[in-house]
Amino acid sequence: MTIDVEALRENLCHTFCRDVGVVAHGEKTIAVSLPMTGRDGDNFMAYVTEMNAGWRVSDMGSTLMRLSYEHDLAKLLSGARERLYQAVLGESGLAEADGELFIEVARDSLPFGLFALGQGITRVEDLGLWTRPRVESAFYDDLGEIISSIVPAESRTEGYVVPHVPDAENYPVDYFIKTGRRPLYVFGVLNRDKARLTTIILQHLSKYAESFESMIVYADMDDVPKLDSKRLIIAANDIVPSISDRAAIVQKIQHRLAA
């Protein structure tokens, strides 16, 4: 069967045009209803203003306003999610000014500007799905995947309870890795609370456990207060400042496996 490309093109163009609503919005702005919907089921709106060299396509602040109904934006757009937010804007070609997302395009590039805004809005809205439990789950899943990719199952234990240690069940190790020499205890640190807990665990194990080495993998070291990180760095043998530095995690673990 041969596809009639021109007929399909005409049908798609007709359908897209039918689904795009265009109305005046004040004297100098046009409101365009895009054939894309948010999580609330409403169509995204783009507001188009003519400029000397082309068009400014904006959401008029509606995207962040919708997010603010469910989230504290100061907390939502902070740390790793703030960096993801900025990456989304950059990849979509969008800028932000006082909560307004927009893109400026040449006169003959309005369709591109509309699609770029719609795509960017969709990705920014998805940041609202990254609740704290989901962020934690993603971090620990990523750490577990990295470790399991380089350490055989028989040489690793998750949630390890160190033997012959008083109250050992209250001082668990995220990952025990068997090496040719001293065992390696790996801890994932997402936030201040986990940094403090890990410091306490390492201090207890240093006092009562047999000789071991410890390694800390941060989700992002910049998200943990400096004083808490300082205490943890003193207690640990080695650190990786960010889970994104996969190569460093792999290198440090493999170095110990080979010893």
C-alpha positions as CSV (number, residue, x, y, z in Angstrom):
1,M,0.0,0.0,0.0
2,T,1.3,3.4,-1.0
3,I,0.7,6.4,1.3
4,D,-0.6,9.5,-0.4
5,V,1.8,11.9,1.2
6,E,0.2,15.1,-0.1
7,A,-3.3,14.0,0.9
8,L,-2.0,13.2,4.4
9,R,-0.2,16.5,4.6
10,E,-3.4,18.4,3.6
11,N,-5.5,16.4,6.1
12,L,-3.0,17.1,9.0
13,C,-2.8,20.8,8.1
14,H,-6.5,21.0,8.1
15,T,-6.8,19.2,11.4
16,F,-4.2,21.3,13.1
17,C,-5.7,24.5,11.8
18,R,-9.1,23.5,13.0
19,D,-7.8,22.8,16.5
20,V,-6.0,26.1,16.9
21,G,-8.1,28.9,18.1
22,V,-7.1,32.5,17.5
23,V,-8.8,35.5,19.1
24,A,-7.8,39.1,19.9
25,H,-6.5,39.7,23.4
26,G,-6.4,43.4,23.9
27,E,-5.2,45.8,21.2
28,K,-1.8,44.4,20.5
29,T,-1.9,40.8,21.4
30,I,-3.4,37.6,19.9
31,A,-4.4,34.7,22.1
32,V,-3.7,31.3,20.4
33,S,-5.3,28.1,21.9
34,L,-2.8,25.3,21.2
35,P,-3.9,21.7,20.5
36,M,-2.0,20.6,23.7
37,T,-3.5,20.2,27.1
38,G,-2.1,20.5,30.6
39,R,-2.6,18.0,33.5
40,D,-5.8,19.9,34.4
41,G,-7.3,19.2,30.9
42,D,-7.3,22.8,29.7
43,N,-5.6,23.8,26.5
44,F,-2.4,25.7,26.7
45,M,-2.7,29.3,25.6
46,A,0.0,31.3,23.8
47,Y,-0.1,35.0,23.7
48,V,1.5,36.5,20.6
49,T,2.6,40.1,20.4
50,E,4.1,41.7,17.3
51,M,7.6,43.2,17.6
52,N,9.8,45.2,15.2
53,A,11.7,42.1,14.1
54,G,9.2,39.4,14.6
55,W,7.0,37.9,17.4
56,R,7.0,37.5,21.1
57,V,5.2,34.3,22.1
58,S,4.4,34.1,25.8
59,D,2.4,32.1,28.4
60,M,1.6,35.3,30.3
61,G,2.8,33.6,33.5
62,S,0.0,31.0,33.4
63,T,2.4,27.9,33.7
64,L,4.0,28.8,37.0
65,M,0.7,30.1,38.3
66,R,-0.9,26.7,37.7
67,L,2.1,25.0,39.5
68,S,1.7,27.4,42.4
69,Y,-1.8,26.1,43.0
70,E,-0.4,22.7,44.1
71,H,3.2,23.6,45.2
72,D,5.3,26.2,47.0
73,L,7.3,27.4,44.0
74,A,10.2,28.4,46.2
75,K,10.6,24.8,47.3
76,L,9.6,23.2,44.0
77,L,12.1,25.1,41.9
78,S,15.1,24.7,44.1
79,G,18.2,22.5,44.2
80,A,18.2,19.8,41.5
81,R,14.8,20.7,40.2
82,E,15.9,24.3,39.7
83,R,18.7,23.1,37.5
84,L,16.3,20.9,35.7
85,Y,13.9,23.8,35.2
86,Q,16.7,25.9,33.8
87,A,17.8,23.1,31.5
88,V,14.2,22.7,30.2
89,L,14.0,26.4,29.4
90,G,17.4,26.3,27.6
91,E,16.6,23.2,25.6
92,S,13.2,24.7,24.6
93,G,14.6,28.1,23.7
94,L,12.5,29.8,26.3
95,A,13.3,32.6,28.7
96,E,11.6,33.7,31.9
97,A,10.9,37.2,33.2
98,D,8.9,37.6,36.5
99,G,7.3,34.1,36.1
100,E,6.4,34.6,32.4
101,L,7.8,32.1,30.0
102,F,8.4,33.4,26.5
103,I,10.3,33.0,23.2
104,E,11.0,35.6,20.6
105,V,11.1,34.5,17.0
106,A,11.5,36.0,13.5
107,R,8.5,37.0,11.5
108,D,8.4,33.8,9.5
109,S,9.0,31.5,12.5
110,L,5.7,32.0,14.4
111,P,4.7,28.3,14.1
112,F,8.1,27.2,15.5
113,G,7.6,29.7,18.4
114,L,4.2,28.3,19.2
115,F,5.4,24.7,19.2
116,A,8.5,25.6,21.2
117,L,6.4,27.3,23.9
118,G,3.9,24.4,24.0
119,Q,6.7,21.9,24.4
120,G,8.4,23.9,27.1
121,I,5.2,24.4,29.0
122,T,4.5,20.7,29.0
123,R,8.0,19.9,30.4
124,V,7.8,22.6,33.0
125,E,4.4,21.4,34.2
126,D,5.8,17.9,34.6
127,L,8.2,19.3,37.3
128,G,5.1,19.3,39.5
129,L,5.1,15.5,39.5
130,W,8.5,15.5,41.1
131,T,7.4,15.4,44.7
132,R,9.9,14.7,47.4
133,P,9.2,11.0,47.6
134,R,9.6,10.7,43.9
135,V,12.8,12.6,43.9
136,E,14.2,10.4,46.7
137,S,13.1,7.2,44.9
138,A,14.7,8.3,41.6
139,F,18.0,9.1,43.4
140,Y,18.3,5.8,45.2
141,D,17.1,3.9,42.1
142,D,19.9,5.6,40.1
143,L,22.5,4.8,42.8
144,G,21.4,1.2,43.0
145,E,21.5,0.8,39.2
146,I,25.1,2.1,39.1
147,I,26.3,-0.2,41.8
148,S,24.5,-3.3,40.3
149,S,26.0,-2.6,36.9
150,I,29.6,-3.0,38.2
151,V,29.3,-5.2,41.3
152,P,28.2,-8.8,41.0
153,A,25.1,-9.7,43.0
154,E,27.1,-12.1,45.3
155,S,29.4,-9.2,46.2
156,R,26.9,-6.6,47.2
157,T,24.1,-6.3,49.8
158,E,21.6,-3.5,50.1
159,G,20.4,-2.4,53.5
160,Y,23.3,-4.2,55.2
161,V,23.4,-4.7,58.9
162,V,27.0,-4.9,60.1
163,P,27.6,-8.0,62.3
164,H,29.0,-7.8,65.9
165,V,28.0,-4.2,66.3
166,P,25.8,-3.0,69.2
167,D,22.3,-2.0,68.1
168,A,23.4,-2.8,64.5
169,E,19.9,-2.7,63.1
170,N,19.7,1.0,64.0
171,Y,22.9,1.7,62.0
172,P,22.3,0.2,58.6
173,V,24.5,0.6,55.6
174,D,22.9,1.5,52.3
175,Y,25.2,-0.8,50.3
176,F,27.9,-3.3,51.4
177,I,30.4,-4.1,48.7
178,K,32.8,-7.0,49.2
179,T,36.3,-6.2,48.0
180,G,39.6,-8.0,48.1
181,R,40.6,-6.0,51.2
182,R,38.4,-4.1,53.6
183,P,34.6,-4.0,52.9
184,L,33.3,-0.9,51.2
185,Y,30.2,0.8,52.7
186,V,28.4,3.1,50.3
187,F,25.8,5.6,51.4
188,G,23.5,7.8,49.3
189,V,23.0,11.3,50.6
190,L,20.0,13.2,49.2
191,N,19.6,16.0,51.8
192,R,20.6,17.4,55.2
193,D,18.7,14.8,57.2
194,K,20.5,11.9,55.4
195,A,23.8,13.6,55.8
196,R,23.4,13.9,59.5
197,L,22.1,10.3,59.9
198,T,25.0,9.0,57.8
199,T,27.5,10.9,60.0
200,I,26.0,9.2,63.1
201,I,26.1,5.8,61.5
202,L,29.7,6.1,60.4
203,Q,30.8,7.4,63.8
204,H,29.1,4.4,65.5
205,L,30.6,1.9,63.0
206,S,34.0,3.4,63.4
207,K,33.8,2.8,67.1
208,Y,32.5,-0.8,67.0
209,A,32.9,-2.4,63.6
210,E,35.8,-4.1,62.1
211,S,38.0,-2.1,59.7
212,F,36.1,-0.8,56.6
213,E,36.1,1.9,54.0
214,S,33.2,4.3,53.4
215,M,32.1,6.2,50.4
216,I,29.4,8.9,50.2
217,V,27.5,9.6,47.0
218,Y,25.5,12.9,47.1
219,A,22.5,13.6,45.0
220,D,24.0,17.1,44.9
221,M,26.5,18.3,47.5
222,D,25.4,21.9,47.0
223,D,21.9,21.0,48.4
224,V,23.4,20.0,51.8
225,P,24.4,22.7,54.3
226,K,28.1,23.1,54.4
227,L,28.4,22.4,58.1
228,D,26.6,19.1,57.7
229,S,28.8,18.2,54.8
230,K,31.9,19.1,56.7
231,R,31.0,16.7,59.5
232,L,30.2,13.9,57.0
233,I,33.4,14.4,55.0
234,I,35.4,14.0,58.2
235,A,33.6,10.8,59.0
236,A,33.8,9.3,55.5
237,N,36.8,8.0,53.5
238,D,35.7,9.2,50.1
239,I,32.9,11.2,48.5
240,V,31.4,11.8,45.1
241,P,29.7,15.3,45.0
242,S,27.0,14.4,42.6
243,I,25.1,11.3,41.4
244,S,25.4,12.8,37.9
245,D,29.1,12.0,37.9
246,R,28.6,8.3,37.1
247,A,32.2,7.9,35.9
248,A,33.6,8.9,39.2
249,I,31.3,6.5,41.1
250,V,32.3,3.7,38.8
251,Q,36.0,4.5,39.0
252,K,36.1,4.7,42.8
253,I,34.3,1.4,43.3
254,Q,36.2,-0.5,40.6
255,H,39.4,0.7,42.1
256,R,38.5,-1.0,45.3
257,L,37.2,-4.1,43.6
258,A,40.5,-4.5,41.9
259,A,42.6,-4.0,45.1
